[in-house]
Amino acid sequence: MSGEWVDWHRQYENGGRGLARRLEAVQGFIRAMLDGAPPGPIRAISLCAGDGRDLLGALAGHPRAEDVRARLVDATPELVDAGRRAALRQGLPAIEFVLADAGITDPFEDAAPADLVLACGIFGNVTNDDIRNTIRHLPELCARDATVVWTRGRFAPDLTPTIRGWFLETGFVELGFIAIPDTTAAVGANRLDTLPAPYRRGIRLFTFLPREERPSVRAQAAPP
Ligand SMILES: C[S@@+](CC[C@H](N)C(=O)[O-])C[C@H]1O[C@@H](n2cnc3c(N)ncnc32)[C@H](O)[C@@H]1O
């Protein structure tokens, strides 16, 4: 397999950018959500899910794994295929991978509202306006008391304080924020503390920037 995002996923194995520790933090927030979920089905969605290793890893061995119905959306066919195979290997047929643009709400029809929304690996690749816009629309994807887990690098200028504020302004409370030591990686988790808004098709949330314009890529290219 090759391609930009397939190569990006290899960093989980080769120690790049603290991604493995970022993954542990994301999975920790997911497991905490599952631990506290009331009995019954748990609905999850993942925007730009990659191969879904965050959710699948968190479900491995978790007593609520079979209660989770998830739709994971990504635009890279190889990663979607890898995710589908991994979910089947784990015996989790209710974890569905969809090849589609996750920057628009359409692929989440019938999967929203969700109790768990993953937005990991997005906010470093889009404009600040798109981050604000995505957060503003998250209540349309969320069920009551939903947990949102998100990531953003803390490279200069560090936007994470602003992002955390945007979540609060939108009616979320912060469950936690973890800055991974010795890296710029960071993970946040928030709970919807206001009424969800109705799901709507056709809402544009974000558009990935061309590679050289992405904040995460520009930060790597900048002199120390
Ligand atoms: C930085 S990776 C994050 C993957 C995963 N969420 C994680 O944290 O391990 C970004 C992902 O976004 C996907 N992607 C890029 N543009 C997309 C779009 N418009 N819709 C869905 N997925 C997209 C890529 O294929 C890639 O898997």
The ligand as an SDF file (V2000), in Angstrom:
LIG
                    3D

 27 29  0  0  0  0  0  0  0  0999 V2000
   -4.2320   12.6070    9.7390 C   0  0  0  0  0  0  0  0  0  0  0  0
   -5.1350   11.2190    9.1360 S   0  0  0  0  0  0  0  0  0  0  0  0
   -6.0840   10.7920   10.5470 C   0  0  0  0  0  0  0  0  0  0  0  0
   -6.6160    9.3870   10.5190 C   0  0  0  0  0  0  0  0  0  0  0  0
   -7.2720    8.9190   11.8130 C   0  0  0  0  0  0  0  0  0  0  0  0
   -8.3960    9.7470   12.1930 N   0  0  0  0  0  0  0  0  0  0  0  0
   -6.2570    8.8990   12.9280 C   0  0  0  0  0  0  0  0  0  0  0  0
   -6.2300    9.8410   13.7410 O   0  0  0  0  0  0  0  0  0  0  0  0
   -5.4790    7.9320   12.9910 O   0  0  0  0  0  0  0  0  0  0  0  0
   -6.2820   12.0670    8.0930 C   0  0  0  0  0  0  0  0  0  0  0  0
   -7.2550   11.1460    7.3950 C   0  0  0  0  0  0  0  0  0  0  0  0
   -8.1910   11.9380    6.6850 O   0  0  0  0  0  0  0  0  0  0  0  0
   -8.5580   11.2650    5.5070 C   0  0  0  0  0  0  0  0  0  0  0  0
   -9.1840   12.2570    4.6390 N   0  0  0  0  0  0  0  0  0  0  0  0
   -8.6350   13.3240    4.0330 C   0  0  0  0  0  0  0  0  0  0  0  0
   -9.5830   14.0620    3.4200 N   0  0  0  0  0  0  0  0  0  0  0  0
  -10.7630   13.4320    3.6720 C   0  0  0  0  0  0  0  0  0  0  0  0
  -12.1200   13.7100    3.3490 C   0  0  0  0  0  0  0  0  0  0  0  0
  -12.4840   14.7820    2.6320 N   0  0  0  0  0  0  0  0  0  0  0  0
  -13.0650   12.8500    3.7650 N   0  0  0  0  0  0  0  0  0  0  0  0
  -12.7480   11.7400    4.4770 C   0  0  0  0  0  0  0  0  0  0  0  0
  -11.4800   11.4440    4.8300 N   0  0  0  0  0  0  0  0  0  0  0  0
  -10.5100   12.2900    4.4420 C   0  0  0  0  0  0  0  0  0  0  0  0
   -7.2870   10.6300    5.0200 C   0  0  0  0  0  0  0  0  0  0  0  0
   -7.5280    9.5460    4.1570 O   0  0  0  0  0  0  0  0  0  0  0  0
   -6.6480   10.2150    6.3460 C   0  0  0  0  0  0  0  0  0  0  0  0
   -6.9640    8.8910    6.6670 O   0  0  0  0  0  0  0  0  0  0  0  0
  1  2  1  0
  2  3  1  0
  2 10  1  0
  3  4  1  0
  4  5  1  0
  5  6  1  0
  5  7  1  0
  7  8  2  0
  7  9  1  0
 10 11  1  0
 11 12  1  0
 11 26  1  0
 12 13  1  0
 13 14  1  0
 13 24  1  0
 14 15  1  0
 14 23  1  0
 15 16  2  0
 16 17  1  0
 17 18  1  0
 17 23  2  0
 18 19  1  0
 18 20  2  0
 20 21  1  0
 21 22  2  0
 22 23  1  0
 24 25  1  0
 24 26  1  0
 26 27  1  0
M  CHG  2   2   1   9  -1
M  END
$$$$
